[in-house]
Amino acid sequence: MSLEGILEPQCVAVIGASRNKEKWGHIILKNIIKGGYSGNIYPINPKETEILGIKCYPSVLDVPDDIDLAVIVIPAPLVNKVVEECGKKGVKGLVITSAGFSEVGKEGSIREKQVMDLVKKYKMRMIGPNTLGIVNTYCSLNASLMRQGPERGKISFITQSGTLGLALMDSIINIGLGLNKVVSVGNKADIQDSDLLQFLDTDINTNTIIMYVESIKNGREFMEVAKKIKKPIIAIKSGRTKAGRKAAFSHTGSMAGSDDIYTAAFKQVGVIRAKTIEELFDVALALSTQPLPKDNKVAILTNGGGAGILAADYCEEVGLEVVNLSDNTRKRLEEILPQCASSLNPIDTVGFANYKLFKNAIEILLSEEEVSGLIVIYTHAALVDPLEIANAILDTRYTNKPIIACWIGGEDLNNAIKLLKNNNIPTYSLPESAANAMASLLTHKNYLRFKV
Amino acid sequence: MTILTEYESKKLLSKYGIPVTKEFIAKNTKDAIQFAEQIGFPVAMKIVSKEITHKSDSGCVLLNIGGINEVEKGFLTLINNANMHVPNATLDGVLISEMVQGGIETIVGVKRDPQFGAVIMFGLGGIFVEVFKDFSLRVAPITKFDAINMIKEIKGYKILKGFRGHKEYDIDSVVDVLLSVSKISEEIDNLLELDINPLIVQEKGVVAVDARILLNDSTC
């Protein structure tokens, strides 16, 4: 069954809504209201008549309207009863935040199975249990414990860890990465990563998928699905268990640790594995905004020679070629560059930086067949207005080649960086991040060759 | 769990088209001499016993046996060493097999992972895999594309391509072995672990020189 009822609900009930400000049932209801959700909201609590100014019902069965999504925020032993009521009511989807299921042992596992039986019986779908909720920025739904929703964007985020997921959301908000849907999957009793990937693949508001993975329940199924998804998927996987914990029978048994197998499986089906959280976000930003390069040949334009060389080193390291420019291109560049500047790639304006110079240089480089992608590095010099340089990039954006910006300097650059980001130019503070982001575009391009 | 002996493991590999060393199990010195002559000297001699899995560590392997007298002497040495290192182990005989000359040692393996099922491994043999962890993995079943990438991915690929003027080794045959091993892992669903170590790659062809297989008794 489709996940639309859960991820794009027209109407939401919060079962276990509370007046007590410290309870999750209060926080989640408040977040839904505060987030500006466009559909109807029904708090459910038999002991209250009204919470946060909204009429409260004793049970979902008493709600006059149809309900797409029920967020269940009550203690685990009470969950079965309300799930049954949701089933009778015809609720399409459940998000169960309650803990105390398979994550706590045998008794919890039995309870989880009972819930699953009900979910199946009434043909509902369920996220969780033990989830921190979901977010959909396009209908302004923040049915989660996050106090603030992220900015709107085209990246959707599937996270397995609850608390880390929340912390990551804070970082995402901080760096201003726009998100579309966020799903904390919890125990994955019903809805699995593969279900969400399939849903997001056809979701017109998502163009890039990021994942925080602790374990995948059914590896084969995940692979089958992931292999078919053409949107970029970037995953960070925790739990780097040591290879060969026990004395194994074979070399293969002792060498191939579970983490290595994840790396291989991801590679095999075209999932980019990020090594760090920072990389996860950096790469997602590039993939969600830039076209893919036709090959690995890049040009680097910079006003600071050192930064240009560093970037060139990193490019080579990650498999990009800092292309040898043709005589013709160099001649065209020399006509506009200052006297002692270098027209060799990386192109170094030897400290000079102004709108016209950068705009001309960018246009020449992008117009040449030999350049498949461009990294523009600006190292801040006190006399230059960084906004000018940012505008030089934005005003030349007519090509289908990727542009990655690297703005190095302090607070003076904030406005320019914001301008670039708001106009979909991924901007990084370090040359290695910029090189890595460009390389990820090529990685995805190569993955697409075997995606079916 | 059931351990297949080297001899049984190689029989299975051979059934799937993987070239293995020419070999016979001798129960006595007379047979040993006859088999050695049939194979042609030099030969390798190894104890066959399900209870002795680390043969070379316990003196149960003799290499480069060059003549009849040596075969006779070697047979007794192997029995003695086996009894000394693993007393009371049931011995099934002595494996007499061809010595493969030259080539480069690689390792091909399978492991069954709880999340992903059968996983195929490839690496260069000896220290390359053990010390430098230079190996590649793919979840089975693998395609030819995967097999080629597995080989290209390891750092030791340069050596296979022919390093310092050496001729290129037979990479196509390695691809075939990887595909066969993938097939084995799919068809024998109680296979837990498999090692071909070493698979010797020559300029033309490959040979599985040693192999071991671990099976799960209950097919699940």
Interface residues (C-beta under 8 A of the other chain):
Chain A: S215 I216 K217 N218 G219 R220 M223 A243 A248 F249 S250 H251 T252 G253 M255 A256 S258 D260 I261 T263 A264 A265 Q268 F450
Chain B: I3 T53 I107 G109 V110 K111 D113 Q115 F116 G117 V119 M121 G123 V129 E130 K133 F135 S136 L137 R138 V139 F145 D146 L192 E193 L194 D195 N197 R212 L214
